[in-house]
Amino acid sequence: HTDQTGENVRVKEPDVLQTVINQLSQTSGVAAGEIKVVSVEHVEWTDSCLGLGGPAESCLQVITPGWKIVLEVGGTQYEFHTDETGENVRVQEL
């Protein structure tokens, strides 16, 4: 959201943010409140595998709107790729 001049910008974090925080909390065993949000960015992935397809996967070459969310736990960063709704989530450790 911006004001009329575009000088003041506020980014509304996606609803999927809590989904990926909860996912990382469950897999890492760290409380959700201890997970740091590094960045949240709306993106258009170039394939149905959200840019993180493996060598044995067949990904459709189709623009897929979604989110790139970087979280940090204990000094380790994780990059989450999601679709627009957060229904499909992939993660890689950075």
C-alpha positions as CSV (number, residue, x, y, z in Angstrom):
1,H,0.0,0.0,0.0
2,T,1.2,3.5,-0.7
3,D,0.1,7.1,-0.1
4,Q,-0.7,9.3,-3.1
5,T,2.9,10.4,-3.6
6,G,4.3,6.9,-3.4
7,E,6.8,8.0,-0.7
8,N,5.2,6.0,2.1
9,V,5.0,2.3,1.3
10,R,3.7,-0.5,3.5
11,V,4.0,-4.1,2.5
12,K,1.2,-6.4,3.7
13,E,2.8,-9.7,4.5
14,P,1.0,-12.7,2.9
15,D,-1.2,-15.0,4.9
16,V,1.2,-17.8,3.8
17,L,3.8,-16.3,6.1
18,Q,2.4,-17.9,9.2
19,T,2.0,-21.2,7.3
20,V,5.8,-21.4,6.5
21,I,6.7,-20.2,10.0
22,N,4.6,-23.0,11.4
23,Q,6.2,-25.5,9.0
24,L,9.7,-24.5,9.9
25,S,8.8,-24.6,13.6
26,Q,7.5,-28.1,13.3
27,T,10.5,-29.4,11.3
28,S,13.1,-27.7,13.4
29,G,11.6,-28.1,16.8
30,V,12.0,-24.3,17.4
31,A,9.2,-22.2,18.8
32,A,7.5,-20.1,16.1
33,G,8.3,-16.9,18.1
34,E,12.0,-17.6,17.8
35,I,12.0,-17.7,14.0
36,K,13.2,-14.5,12.4
37,V,11.6,-13.2,9.1
38,V,14.4,-12.1,6.9
39,S,12.4,-11.2,3.8
40,V,9.0,-11.6,2.0
41,E,8.7,-11.1,-1.7
42,H,5.9,-11.6,-4.2
43,V,7.3,-13.4,-7.2
44,E,6.3,-15.2,-10.4
45,W,8.0,-18.6,-10.6
46,T,8.9,-19.8,-14.1
47,D,7.6,-23.3,-13.5
48,S,5.1,-25.4,-11.5
49,C,7.9,-26.6,-9.2
50,L,8.3,-23.1,-7.9
51,G,11.9,-22.9,-9.1
52,L,13.0,-25.8,-6.9
53,G,12.4,-28.9,-9.0
54,G,14.7,-31.8,-8.7
55,P,16.5,-33.6,-11.5
56,A,13.9,-36.5,-11.5
57,E,10.9,-34.2,-11.6
58,S,8.9,-33.0,-14.5
59,C,7.8,-29.4,-14.0
60,L,5.3,-27.6,-16.2
61,Q,6.9,-24.5,-17.7
62,V,4.1,-22.1,-16.7
63,I,4.3,-18.8,-14.8
64,T,3.2,-19.5,-11.2
65,P,2.6,-16.5,-9.0
66,G,3.7,-17.0,-5.4
67,W,6.0,-15.9,-2.6
68,K,9.7,-16.2,-1.7
69,I,10.0,-16.1,2.0
70,V,13.4,-16.2,3.8
71,L,13.4,-17.3,7.5
72,E,16.2,-17.7,9.9
73,V,16.6,-20.1,12.8
74,G,19.8,-20.3,14.9
75,G,21.9,-18.5,12.3
76,T,20.7,-20.8,9.4
77,Q,18.5,-19.3,6.7
78,Y,15.8,-21.1,4.8
79,E,14.2,-20.0,1.6
80,F,10.6,-21.0,1.1
81,H,9.0,-20.9,-2.3
82,T,5.2,-21.0,-2.3
83,D,2.3,-20.6,-4.7
84,E,0.0,-17.7,-4.3
85,T,-2.1,-19.3,-1.6
86,G,0.6,-21.2,0.2
87,E,-0.9,-24.6,-0.6
88,N,2.3,-25.7,-2.4
89,V,5.5,-25.0,-0.4
90,R,9.1,-26.0,-1.1
91,V,12.1,-25.1,0.9
92,Q,15.9,-25.0,0.6
93,E,18.5,-24.3,3.2
94,L,20.7,-21.4,2.2
